Amino acid sequence: MAISSKTKAKTVPSLIIWLFAALLLVLSGCGSAKEGSQAAVQAAGAGSGGGQDRQKQAPVTLNIADISTNPVLRTAVSKGFFEKHGIEAKLVTFATPAEGINSLFIKQADIAWGADFPILNAVSKGEFAIIASTGTSTEQNAKQWKLFVRDDIGKPEDLKGKKLSFLRGTFLSYLWDEYLAEHGLALDDVKLIGQGGSDEAYIALKKGEVDAVWVSGAALVAKFEAAEGVRQLTDMSQTKVRIGSQIVAPEALIRERPEAVANFLRALDEASRFVKENPQEVADILYKEVKQPRESTLKDLEVLNWNVDFTEAAYDSLTRQKKYMVENGIIEKDFELKDKIKLEFLREVLPDRVTITP
């Protein structure tokens, strides 16, 4: 059918108007999509950077090696500090921190803490890195390590020919070496007996199966003090030995879940500050969870030195310990210590706490 010129005159402007309106709708939709994409990127950036949307992300599960009497990690779980920072924390309890560090090798734990000796042993053999310190030993901390001996031992020289307890994988073999040397004795003059925990050492000392045991922690010290036929000979403050304490994580976790490592340190810092400011509540937590007497926890908290940081003193402590371990064949293959210290997460979370650049 033919279209008249008059009809054409009406149709063409209408078509132009319709096309123009459609074009506006398309452009508006593109703009909205672009804005939505930008909003999504901004939200993701806020979440990964520790912003207010962190709690909306799925929590990361971390198995954390611990001992029953450590107040900081138990407080972090009990008071929800880990949960606040997007971590579902599961504490895996061991007799000693050294056992917890060794559990990293079989993936029983994702993060562990402990003294320089077992930490260095781990990083020398596996793909692990030190991510922070929990504070180096002070004179007060050193005084908490008591040496209990059988009653027939009156002076250090009496230890010659005796059986001396040490907890396997811990720094205690180093402490014995240094302590004996200060009193003219060597490790060849005694017999070191490796044990799995302080309770095992307590029973062995009472039975006379060992003659001397190093002990720390108010509850354990009270237990040894009450044992018959046992006396305290000295404490670690009377030796040259001072120990640091570090936090170690697998390098795979550091690569694959960097936000979890940073958030772990955030939660740990909040917990360590809470412990110092609320001793009575912390004593209640440990009594409820592990039945540790409140008075024992309060005594321990008086000298607690947990502070998430990394200082010159921490580095020096690790350096001295590594030198001893290499010279004595405990570390078979030497390594560059700086390569095993990764502080980028600590610098991100607590920049003022890193006072050294390894």
C-alpha positions as CSV (number, residue, x, y, z in Angstrom):
1,M,0.0,0.0,0.0
2,A,1.4,3.4,-0.9
3,I,2.1,5.9,1.8
4,S,1.1,9.5,1.2
5,S,3.6,12.4,1.5
6,K,1.5,13.8,4.3
7,T,1.7,10.5,6.3
8,K,5.5,10.4,5.7
9,A,5.8,13.9,7.1
10,K,4.2,12.8,10.3
11,T,6.0,9.4,10.6
12,V,9.6,10.6,10.2
13,P,9.7,13.0,13.2
14,S,7.9,10.4,15.3
15,L,10.5,7.8,14.4
16,I,13.4,10.2,15.2
17,I,11.9,11.0,18.6
18,W,11.4,7.3,19.3
19,L,15.0,6.5,18.4
20,F,16.3,9.3,20.5
21,A,14.4,8.1,23.6
22,A,15.7,4.6,23.1
23,L,19.2,5.8,22.8
24,L,18.8,7.7,26.1
25,L,17.6,4.6,27.8
26,V,20.6,2.6,26.6
27,L,23.1,5.2,27.7
28,S,21.4,5.4,31.1
29,G,21.7,1.7,31.5
30,C,25.4,1.7,30.6
31,G,25.9,4.4,33.2
32,S,24.2,2.5,35.9
33,A,26.2,-0.7,35.1
34,K,29.4,1.3,35.2
35,E,28.4,2.9,38.6
36,G,27.4,-0.6,39.9
37,S,30.8,-2.0,38.8
38,Q,32.7,0.8,40.5
39,A,30.7,0.3,43.7
40,A,31.5,-3.4,43.7
41,V,35.2,-2.7,43.3
42,Q,35.1,-0.1,46.1
43,A,33.3,-2.5,48.4
44,A,35.8,-5.2,47.6
45,G,38.7,-2.9,48.3
46,A,37.2,-1.8,51.6
47,G,36.8,-5.4,52.7
48,S,40.3,-6.5,51.7
49,G,41.8,-3.4,53.4
50,G,40.2,-4.2,56.8
51,G,37.4,-1.7,56.5
52,Q,33.8,-1.8,57.9
53,D,32.6,-4.5,55.4
54,R,35.2,-7.1,56.7
55,Q,32.6,-8.8,58.9
56,K,30.4,-9.5,55.9
57,Q,33.0,-11.7,54.3
58,A,33.0,-15.5,54.9
59,P,35.3,-16.2,57.9
60,V,38.7,-17.8,57.4
61,T,39.3,-20.9,59.5
62,L,42.7,-21.0,61.3
63,N,44.0,-23.8,63.5
64,I,46.2,-22.0,66.1
65,A,48.7,-24.0,68.1
66,D,48.6,-23.1,71.8
67,I,49.2,-24.4,75.4
68,S,46.5,-24.6,78.0
69,T,47.9,-21.9,80.3
70,N,48.5,-19.1,77.7
71,P,45.9,-16.4,78.4
72,V,46.2,-14.4,75.2
73,L,44.8,-16.7,72.6
74,R,42.1,-18.1,74.8
75,T,41.0,-14.6,75.6
76,A,41.0,-13.7,71.8
77,V,38.6,-16.6,71.2
78,S,36.5,-16.1,74.3
79,K,36.0,-12.4,73.8
80,G,35.4,-12.7,70.1
81,F,38.4,-10.8,68.8
82,F,39.2,-13.3,66.1
83,E,35.5,-13.4,65.1
84,K,35.5,-9.6,64.9
85,H,38.3,-9.8,62.3
86,G,36.8,-12.5,60.1
87,I,38.6,-15.5,61.6
88,E,37.1,-18.7,62.8
89,A,39.8,-19.7,65.3
90,K,40.3,-23.2,66.6
91,L,42.9,-23.6,69.3
92,V,44.9,-26.9,69.1
93,T,46.4,-27.5,72.6
94,F,49.8,-29.0,73.1
95,A,52.0,-29.7,76.1
96,T,54.6,-27.2,75.0
97,P,54.8,-24.4,72.4
98,A,57.5,-26.5,70.7
99,E,55.1,-29.3,70.0
100,G,52.7,-26.8,68.5
101,I,55.4,-25.5,66.2
102,N,56.3,-29.0,65.1
103,S,52.6,-29.5,64.2
104,L,53.0,-27.0,61.4
105,F,54.9,-29.7,59.4
106,I,51.9,-32.0,59.4
107,K,49.4,-29.2,58.8
108,Q,47.8,-29.8,62.2
109,A,48.1,-26.1,62.9
110,D,48.2,-23.0,60.6
111,I,49.9,-20.6,63.0
112,A,52.1,-21.2,66.1
113,W,54.2,-19.3,68.6
114,G,57.1,-20.2,70.8
115,A,60.6,-19.5,71.9
116,D,63.5,-18.7,69.5
117,F,64.9,-22.2,69.6
118,P,62.0,-24.2,68.2
119,I,61.0,-21.4,65.9
120,L,64.5,-21.3,64.3
121,N,64.5,-25.1,64.1
122,A,61.2,-25.0,62.1
123,V,62.2,-22.2,59.7
124,S,65.5,-23.9,59.0
125,K,63.8,-27.1,57.8
126,G,60.5,-25.9,56.3
127,E,58.7,-23.3,54.3
128,F,57.8,-21.1,57.3
129,A,58.4,-17.5,58.2
130,I,58.4,-15.3,61.4
131,I,55.6,-12.7,61.1
132,A,55.9,-11.0,64.5
133,S,57.3,-11.2,68.0
134,T,55.3,-11.6,71.2
135,G,57.8,-9.8,73.3
136,T,61.3,-10.6,74.4
137,S,62.2,-11.9,77.9
138,T,62.7,-9.4,80.7
139,E,64.3,-9.9,84.0
140,Q,60.9,-10.6,85.5
141,N,60.2,-13.2,82.9
142,A,63.6,-14.8,83.5
143,K,62.8,-15.1,87.2
144,Q,59.7,-17.2,86.5
145,W,61.9,-20.1,85.2
146,K,62.8,-22.0,88.4
147,L,65.2,-24.8,88.7
148,F,63.9,-27.5,91.0
149,V,66.3,-30.3,92.2
150,R,66.3,-33.3,94.5
151,D,67.2,-32.4,98.1
152,D,70.7,-34.0,97.9
153,I,71.8,-31.3,95.3
154,G,73.0,-28.3,97.3
155,K,75.0,-26.4,94.6
156,P,75.3,-26.4,90.8
157,E,78.5,-28.5,90.9
158,D,76.5,-31.3,92.5
159,L,74.7,-31.8,89.2
160,K,77.7,-33.6,87.8
161,G,76.7,-37.2,86.9
162,K,73.0,-36.4,87.4
163,K,70.0,-36.9,85.2
164,L,68.6,-33.5,84.0
165,S,65.2,-33.1,82.5
166,F,64.5,-31.1,79.4
167,L,61.3,-30.8,77.3
168,R,62.0,-32.1,73.8
169,G,62.3,-29.5,71.1
170,T,62.4,-26.5,73.5
171,F,65.2,-24.1,74.4
172,L,65.9,-26.0,77.7
173,S,68.8,-28.0,76.3
174,Y,70.4,-24.6,75.4
175,L,69.7,-23.3,78.9
176,W,71.3,-26.4,80.5
177,D,74.4,-26.0,78.3
178,E,74.8,-22.4,79.3
179,Y,74.0,-22.9,83.0
180,L,76.4,-25.8,83.4
181,A,79.2,-24.0,81.5
182,E,78.9,-21.1,84.0
183,H,79.7,-23.5,86.8
184,G,82.5,-25.4,85.2
185,L,80.5,-28.3,83.8
186,A,79.7,-29.6,80.3
187,L,76.8,-31.6,78.8
188,D,79.1,-34.6,78.8
189,D,79.2,-34.4,82.6
190,V,75.5,-35.0,82.9
191,K,72.7,-37.1,81.2
192,L,69.9,-35.1,79.6
193,I,66.5,-36.8,79.7
194,G,64.1,-35.7,77.1
195,Q,60.4,-35.5,78.2
196,G,57.1,-34.5,76.6
197,G,55.8,-32.1,79.2
198,S,56.0,-30.6,82.6
199,D,53.6,-33.1,84.2
200,E,55.8,-36.0,83.0
201,A,58.9,-34.1,84.4
202,Y,57.1,-33.6,87.7
203,I,56.4,-37.3,88.2
204,A,59.9,-38.2,87.2
205,L,61.5,-35.8,89.7
206,K,59.3,-37.1,92.5
207,K,60.2,-40.7,91.7
208,G,63.9,-39.9,91.4
209,E,64.0,-40.8,87.7
210,V,65.5,-37.3,87.1
211,D,67.4,-35.0,89.4
212,A,66.6,-31.5,88.1
213,V,63.8,-29.8,86.2
214,W,63.3,-26.2,84.9
215,V,59.7,-25.0,85.4
216,S,57.8,-21.9,84.6
217,G,54.2,-20.7,85.4
218,A,52.7,-20.0,88.8
219,A,50.6,-23.1,88.9
220,L,53.4,-25.4,88.0
221,V,55.9,-23.7,90.4
222,A,53.4,-24.1,93.2
223,K,53.1,-27.8,92.4
224,F,56.8,-28.4,92.4
225,E,57.3,-26.4,95.6
226,A,54.8,-28.7,97.3
227,A,56.6,-31.9,96.2
228,E,58.4,-33.8,98.9
229,G,62.2,-34.2,98.6
230,V,62.4,-31.3,96.1
231,R,63.8,-27.8,96.5
232,Q,64.4,-24.8,94.3
233,L,68.1,-24.2,93.5
234,T,68.0,-21.1,91.3
235,D,66.1,-19.3,88.5
236,M,67.0,-18.3,85.0
237,S,67.6,-14.6,85.9
238,Q,70.8,-15.9,87.6
239,T,72.1,-17.1,84.2
240,K,73.0,-15.3,80.9
241,V,70.1,-16.8,79.1
242,R,67.2,-14.6,77.9
243,I,64.7,-15.9,75.4
244,G,62.5,-14.3,72.8
245,S,59.1,-15.5,71.6
246,Q,58.0,-15.3,68.0
247,I,54.9,-16.1,65.8
248,V,55.5,-18.4,62.8
249,A,53.3,-19.2,59.8
250,P,53.6,-21.3,56.7
251,E,54.7,-19.3,53.7
252,A,51.8,-20.8,51.7
253,L,49.4,-19.2,54.1
254,I,51.2,-15.9,53.7
255,R,51.0,-16.1,49.9
256,E,47.4,-17.4,49.6
257,R,45.6,-15.7,52.5
258,P,47.5,-12.5,53.3
259,E,44.3,-10.8,54.7
260,A,43.9,-13.6,57.2
261,V,47.5,-13.1,58.4
262,A,47.0,-9.4,58.9
263,N,43.7,-9.9,60.6
264,F,45.2,-12.5,62.9
265,L,47.7,-9.9,64.1
266,R,44.9,-7.4,64.6
267,A,43.0,-9.8,66.8
268,L,46.1,-10.8,68.7
269,D,47.0,-7.2,69.5
270,E,43.5,-6.5,70.8
271,A,43.6,-9.6,73.0
272,S,47.0,-8.9,74.4
273,R,45.9,-5.4,75.4
274,F,42.7,-6.7,76.9
275,V,44.6,-9.2,79.0
276,K,46.8,-6.5,80.5
277,E,43.8,-4.3,81.3
278,N,41.4,-6.9,82.6
279,P,43.3,-9.5,84.7
280,Q,40.3,-10.5,86.8
281,E,38.2,-11.4,83.8
282,V,41.1,-13.2,82.2
283,A,41.6,-15.3,85.4
284,D,37.9,-16.2,85.2
285,I,38.3,-17.3,81.5
286,L,41.2,-19.6,82.3
287,Y,39.5,-21.1,85.3
288,K,36.4,-21.7,83.3
289,E,38.2,-23.3,80.3
290,V,41.2,-25.1,81.8
291,K,40.5,-25.0,85.6
292,Q,43.7,-23.1,86.2
293,P,43.4,-21.4,89.7
294,R,42.6,-17.8,89.5
295,E,45.4,-16.8,91.8
296,S,47.9,-18.6,89.6
297,T,46.7,-16.8,86.5
298,L,46.9,-13.4,88.3
299,K,50.5,-14.1,89.3
300,D,51.4,-15.0,85.7
301,L,49.7,-11.8,84.4
302,E,51.9,-9.7,86.6
303,V,54.9,-10.6,84.5
304,L,53.2,-11.3,81.1
305,N,55.1,-9.6,78.3
306,W,53.0,-10.4,75.3
307,N,53.2,-7.4,73.0
308,V,52.8,-7.9,69.2
309,D,55.9,-6.2,67.7
310,F,59.3,-6.8,66.2
311,T,62.2,-4.9,67.7
312,E,66.0,-4.9,67.6
313,A,66.0,-7.0,70.7
314,A,63.9,-9.6,69.0
315,Y,66.3,-9.8,66.1
316,D,69.3,-9.9,68.3
317,S,67.8,-12.8,70.4
318,L,67.1,-14.8,67.2
319,T,70.6,-14.1,65.9
320,R,72.3,-15.3,69.1
321,Q,70.2,-18.4,69.3
322,K,70.8,-19.3,65.6
323,K,74.5,-18.9,66.1
324,Y,74.4,-21.4,69.0
325,M,72.2,-23.9,67.0
326,V,74.4,-23.8,63.9
327,E,77.7,-24.1,65.9
328,N,76.3,-27.1,67.8
329,G,74.9,-28.9,64.8
330,I,71.2,-28.5,65.8
331,I,70.6,-26.6,62.6
332,E,72.4,-28.7,60.0
333,K,72.2,-26.2,57.1
334,D,72.7,-22.6,57.9
335,F,70.4,-20.0,56.3
336,E,69.9,-16.3,56.0
337,L,67.8,-15.2,59.0
338,K,66.5,-12.1,57.2
339,D,64.9,-14.3,54.5
340,K,62.8,-16.0,57.1
341,I,61.3,-12.8,58.7
342,K,58.3,-11.3,56.9
343,L,57.0,-8.2,58.6
344,E,54.8,-6.6,55.8
345,F,51.6,-7.6,57.7
346,L,52.9,-6.2,61.0
347,R,53.9,-3.0,59.3
348,E,50.4,-2.8,57.8
349,V,48.6,-3.4,61.0
350,L,50.9,-1.9,63.7
351,P,53.5,0.2,61.8
352,D,54.9,1.8,65.0
353,R,55.7,-1.6,66.5
354,V,58.3,-2.5,63.9
355,T,61.4,-0.8,65.0
356,I,63.9,-2.7,62.8
357,T,64.2,-3.4,59.1
358,P,65.7,-6.9,58.7
